[in-house]
Amino acid sequence: MEFEQLLRDKIFKLPLRQTSNEDFKSFIITKLKYFLELVNSLDQGPIHPDKHHISTEFVKETQTSIIESLIACIEDYYNGNPYKAYEHINNVLRNNVKDLYAIVKQKVYDLNESFFRIRLSDKNYSYKKNEMFHIPFELRNKVTTQRFSIPGFPSLYLGRTIYICWEELNRPSIDKIQAIRYKNIKRINLIDLTPPAKDCNDLDEKYRFFMTFPLIMCCSVKVKDAYDPFKPEYIIPQLLLQWIRNNDDLDGIQYKSTHINTDVFNENTELINIVMPVKSNLNNGVCKNLVNYFEGTDVISWNLYQFATGGQIFIYNDKDAEIVNKKIPNLEIIEGKKYPYFYSTLGKLEYYLEIIDTSPLAE
């Protein structure tokens, strides 16, 4: 099988979904083994005519090592050995034989990119800027288990659009939303668990995605039982974030939401989440290291904004609309109905945040 043909296999349709009668361990191990079968079916020789220096033999050996380590990680976690499970993740990314770190897909955000965060409130007063950041250390007992973070360990979750933040909170009422835009004033370095664009012609990006895919797959399984205290779908993502916490070269992880459907997941849109773990351990306040990465706008409540403007409908031009439409050209909130992002209330709120100034977060 040729490399480009392999990339069209159904295994790359994410997020992965379990059936009601499947248990996670059997499900993900079966998927990993199936992917390895595909890898082992690659034709001998270079991985691609334009990648003469990369042999399929190297790819097969490396992917075998990665998948064996991921399976061992899951087995050890189920056997009550989280430390051993973490060592397997470290072995995937850093070892003397098959070191994935050099080829793992990464994303660098240069200065002045926009990131968003929303909180919900029933009150008619806006949150302060410092109330929109990660849960402060003195309230770490409020930190519940999330896909990429363990109870008691704060992390900063951001979205590239307000829409994806809204989806992550399970589509709350717009009247309760308070939002902020952050602008990075330092470069952000992330492990990238997102698929390349459909029209991507960058062979290097495709190769890095392919080599990272077993890890991506393990981090992209939709939770089957949302109300269960233990969510096995979070095992690999949480261990990966712990590894990031201990790595000074990386700031976090970029990933696609499992709350969106398969077709949207694989579209060329900014439906991207970012998680950055705290890199300090204080008694109170927030991580100064993370604060120094960003400036932020004032916090905007859509409800108060509507109240202040009297719900006036302003006339916008195409240039205004393009600021947000380029992120999500066709948004499908209602099944079967696609409209430009700017048509939505969320898009208009995001546009407003994009045009107002930011100021330092640090006091």
QUIGI-V769605 format. One record per backbone hydrogen bond with DSSP energy under -1.0 kcal/mol. NH is the residue of the N-H (numbers start at 0). CO is the residue of the C=O. E is the energy in kcal/mol with one decimal. If there is no record, write none. Layout:
BEGIN
NH,CO,E / NH,CO,E
END
This chain:
BEGIN
5,1,-2.2 / 6,2,-1.8 / 7,4,-1.4 / 8,5,-2.0 / 11,8,-1.6 / 12,9,-2.0 / 13,11,-1.1 / 15,219,-2.6 / 21,18,-1.6 / 26,22,-2.3 / 27,23,-3.0 / 28,24,-2.0 / 29,25,-2.1 / 30,26,-1.9 / 31,27,-2.5 / 32,28,-2.4 / 33,29,-2.1 / 34,30,-2.3 / 35,31,-2.1 / 36,32,-2.0 / 37,33,-1.9 / 38,34,-2.3 / 39,35,-2.5 / 41,38,-1.6 / 42,0,-2.5 / 46,53,-3.0 / 50,47,-2.6 / 53,50,-1.6 / 55,44,-2.8 / 58,54,-1.8 / 59,55,-2.9 / 60,56,-2.3 / 61,57,-2.7 / 62,58,-2.8 / 63,59,-2.0 / 64,60,-2.0 / 65,61,-2.5 / 66,62,-2.6 / 67,63,-2.4 / 68,64,-2.0 / 69,65,-2.3 / 70,66,-2.4 / 71,67,-2.3 / 72,68,-2.2 / 73,69,-2.1 / 74,70,-2.4 / 75,71,-2.7 / 76,72,-2.2 / 77,73,-2.3 / 78,74,-1.4 / 79,76,-1.6 / 80,75,-2.8 / 84,80,-2.1 / 85,81,-2.3 / 86,82,-1.9 / 87,83,-1.5 / 88,84,-1.5 / 89,85,-2.5 / 90,86,-2.0 / 91,87,-1.6 / 92,88,-1.8 / 93,89,-3.3 / 99,91,-1.1 / 100,92,-1.8 / 102,99,-1.8 / 103,99,-1.7 / 106,189,-2.5 / 108,187,-2.6 / 111,183,-2.9 / 114,181,-2.2 / 115,158,-3.3 / 116,179,-1.7 / 118,177,-2.4 / 120,175,-2.1 / 130,127,-1.4 / 131,128,-2.0 / 136,284,-2.9 / 138,135,-1.8 / 139,136,-1.7 / 141,138,-2.9 / 142,139,-1.5 / 145,148,-2.7 / 148,145,-1.0 / 151,142,-1.4 / 152,149,-1.9 / 155,275,-3.0 / 157,273,-3.0 / 158,115,-2.6 / 159,271,-2.5 / 164,160,-1.3 / 165,161,-2.5 / 166,162,-2.2 / 167,163,-2.2 / 168,164,-1.2 / 169,166,-2.0 / 170,165,-2.0 / 175,172,-1.7 / 176,173,-1.2 / 177,118,-2.4 / 178,299,-2.9 / 179,116,-1.9 / 181,114,-3.6 / 182,294,-2.6 / 183,112,-1.3 / 184,292,-2.9 / 187,108,-2.0 / 189,106,-2.8 / 190,251,-2.1 / 191,104,-2.8 / 192,253,-3.3 / 199,196,-2.0 / 205,201,-2.1 / 206,202,-2.5 / 207,203,-2.4 / 208,204,-2.4 / 209,205,-2.6 / 210,206,-2.6 / 211,207,-1.7 / 215,211,-2.0 / 216,212,-3.4 / 217,213,-1.8 / 218,214,-1.1 / 219,216,-1.3 / 221,15,-3.0 / 227,224,-1.6 / 233,230,-2.3 / 234,231,-1.7 / 237,233,-2.5 / 238,234,-2.0 / 239,235,-2.5 / 240,236,-2.1 / 241,237,-1.9 / 242,238,-1.9 / 243,239,-2.1 / 244,240,-2.5 / 245,241,-1.2 / 246,243,-2.0 / 250,188,-3.6 / 252,274,-2.3 / 253,190,-2.9 / 254,272,-2.5 / 264,260,-2.7 / 265,261,-1.6 / 266,263,-1.6 / 268,266,-1.9 / 269,326,-2.0 / 271,269,-1.8 / 272,254,-3.3 / 273,157,-2.8 / 274,252,-2.3 / 275,155,-2.3 / 277,153,-1.5 / 290,286,-2.2 / 291,287,-1.9 / 292,289,-1.8 / 293,290,-1.5 / 294,182,-2.2 / 295,358,-2.7 / 296,180,-2.0 / 299,178,-3.0 / 301,176,-1.3 / 304,300,-2.7 / 305,301,-2.5 / 306,302,-2.0 / 307,303,-2.8 / 308,304,-1.8 / 310,305,-1.6 / 311,308,-1.1 / 320,316,-2.1 / 321,317,-2.2 / 322,319,-1.1 / 323,320,-1.1 / 324,320,-2.7 / 325,321,-1.8 / 326,323,-1.3 / 327,323,-1.3 / 330,338,-3.8 / 336,333,-2.6 / 338,330,-2.1 / 340,327,-1.5 / 342,339,-1.7 / 343,340,-1.6 / 347,343,-2.0 / 348,344,-2.3 / 349,345,-2.3 / 350,346,-2.2 / 351,347,-2.1 / 352,348,-2.0 / 353,349,-2.0 / 354,350,-1.3 / 358,295,-2.1
END
